[in-house]
Amino acid sequence: MFQLETPQLVLRELTEEDAPLMLAVLNDADFLRNVGDRGVRTVDDARRYIVDGPMAMYRQYGFGMYRVELKDGTAIGLCGLVKRDGLDDVDIGFAFLPDFRGQGYALEAAEAVMQYAREQVALKRVVAITLPDNTPSVRLLEKIGLQPEGRITLPNDDDELLLMGWSATPTKN
Ligand SMILES: CC(C)(COP(=O)(O)OP(=O)(O)OC[C@H]1O[C@@H](n2cnc3c(N)ncnc32)[C@H](O)[C@@H]1OP(=O)(O)O)[C@@H](O)C(=O)NCCC(=O)NCCS
């Protein structure tokens, strides 16, 4: 089964057993503020969300959002690649539980996902969308090589988001 390993972390495909992790991440105050309300309120909701979202995406695209865990198996967050409506390019996303922020784990996971995107999926471009004032997210995206490209609004979302991107060959401006 697919897995990515870094010095401190293991990234694996989400399964229905990750419903408690998904429930915790999606209802974290910072996630609700920065990313949005997915309306997932129970373990059953979270199980359905995993089946219809990440697990469907693995089948359709071969990649998706992954569970991030410490080497002892403790689940600490999510990081991976997403193909979503309203964006032509694949985007990288991440969300960590509050206890595991500010320690470099998100950076380590995101670097591994970028390397996977470039070398295994052979993507020539990876983007990300974030609220412009989500400083931890913007800083992390800059560290993994994405640069601000402009503002964007997604379908069914009122927020104006910052689009950041990485391209294998520099885009002409
Ligand atoms: C966005 C998010 C994933 C960023 O995670 P994070 O914990 O801030 O990122 P890191 O783990 O890389 O830690 C960042 C800070 O820890 C510091 N740090 C501490 N110990 C470290 C170590 N051992 N190694 C590397 N960095 C370390 C870094 O220097 C960095 O600080 P800086 O930004 O001032 O340089 C996290 O804030 C989050 O989950 N937010 C809620 C969901 C969300 O907003 N997702 C993004 C939607 S676009």
The ligand as a MOL file (V3000), in Angstrom:
LIG
                    3D

  0  0  0     0  0            999 V3000
M  V30 BEGIN CTAB
M  V30 COUNTS 48 50 0 0 0
M  V30 BEGIN ATOM
M  V30 1 C -1.1530 25.6400 8.2600 0
M  V30 2 C -0.5130 24.6660 9.2250 0
M  V30 3 C -0.5490 23.2500 8.6700 0
M  V30 4 C 0.9500 25.1090 9.3880 0
M  V30 5 O 1.5350 24.2370 10.3140 0
M  V30 6 P 2.7040 24.6880 11.2770 0
M  V30 7 O 2.6550 23.8050 12.4450 0
M  V30 8 O 2.6490 26.1720 11.4770 0
M  V30 9 O 3.9810 24.3840 10.3880 0
M  V30 10 P 5.3660 23.7860 10.8700 0
M  V30 11 O 5.1450 22.5170 11.5610 0
M  V30 12 O 6.2250 23.7410 9.6820 0
M  V30 13 O 5.8740 24.8150 11.9400 0
M  V30 14 C 6.0190 26.1560 11.6160 0
M  V30 15 C 6.9130 26.8640 12.6110 0
M  V30 16 O 7.5260 26.0130 13.5520 0
M  V30 17 C 8.9180 26.3030 13.6390 0
M  V30 18 N 9.6380 25.1260 14.1100 0
M  V30 19 C 9.7260 24.7780 15.4060 0
M  V30 20 N 10.4560 23.6810 15.5460 0
M  V30 21 C 10.8260 23.2860 14.3090 0
M  V30 22 C 11.6010 22.1950 13.8220 0
M  V30 23 N 12.1180 21.2790 14.6340 0
M  V30 24 N 11.7850 22.0780 12.4940 0
M  V30 25 C 11.2510 22.9830 11.6400 0
M  V30 26 N 10.5360 24.0490 12.0720 0
M  V30 27 C 10.3080 24.2000 13.3970 0
M  V30 28 C 9.2520 26.7560 12.2560 0
M  V30 29 O 10.4100 27.5320 12.2290 0
M  V30 30 C 8.0260 27.5300 11.8630 0
M  V30 31 O 8.0720 28.8520 12.3120 0
M  V30 32 P 8.1600 30.0710 11.2820 0
M  V30 33 O 6.9480 30.0020 10.3920 0
M  V30 34 O 8.1750 31.2280 12.1840 0
M  V30 35 O 9.4160 29.8550 10.4830 0
M  V30 36 C -1.2030 24.6960 10.6110 0
M  V30 37 O -1.1480 26.0010 11.1120 0
M  V30 38 C -2.6460 24.2370 10.5630 0
M  V30 39 O -2.9330 23.0540 10.5820 0
M  V30 40 N -3.6010 25.2000 10.5120 0
M  V30 41 C -5.0260 24.8820 10.4940 0
M  V30 42 C -5.4690 24.3860 9.1130 0
M  V30 43 C -5.0270 25.3080 8.0030 0
M  V30 44 O -5.1120 26.5140 8.1090 0
M  V30 45 N -4.5670 24.7040 6.8940 0
M  V30 46 C -4.0840 25.4390 5.7470 0
M  V30 47 C -5.2140 25.7900 4.8440 0
M  V30 48 S -4.6430 26.6580 3.3910 0
M  V30 END ATOM
M  V30 BEGIN BOND
M  V30 1 1 1 2
M  V30 2 1 2 3
M  V30 3 1 2 4
M  V30 4 1 2 36
M  V30 5 1 4 5
M  V30 6 1 5 6
M  V30 7 2 6 7
M  V30 8 1 6 8
M  V30 9 1 6 9
M  V30 10 1 9 10
M  V30 11 2 10 11
M  V30 12 1 10 12
M  V30 13 1 10 13
M  V30 14 1 13 14
M  V30 15 1 14 15
M  V30 16 1 15 16
M  V30 17 1 15 30
M  V30 18 1 16 17
M  V30 19 1 17 18
M  V30 20 1 17 28
M  V30 21 1 18 19
M  V30 22 1 18 27
M  V30 23 2 19 20
M  V30 24 1 20 21
M  V30 25 1 21 22
M  V30 26 2 21 27
M  V30 27 1 22 23
M  V30 28 2 22 24
M  V30 29 1 24 25
M  V30 30 2 25 26
M  V30 31 1 26 27
M  V30 32 1 28 29
M  V30 33 1 28 30
M  V30 34 1 30 31
M  V30 35 1 31 32
M  V30 36 2 32 33
M  V30 37 1 32 34
M  V30 38 1 32 35
M  V30 39 1 36 37
M  V30 40 1 36 38
M  V30 41 2 38 39
M  V30 42 1 38 40
M  V30 43 1 40 41
M  V30 44 1 41 42
M  V30 45 1 42 43
M  V30 46 2 43 44
M  V30 47 1 43 45
M  V30 48 1 45 46
M  V30 49 1 46 47
M  V30 50 1 47 48
M  V30 END BOND
M  V30 END CTAB
M  END
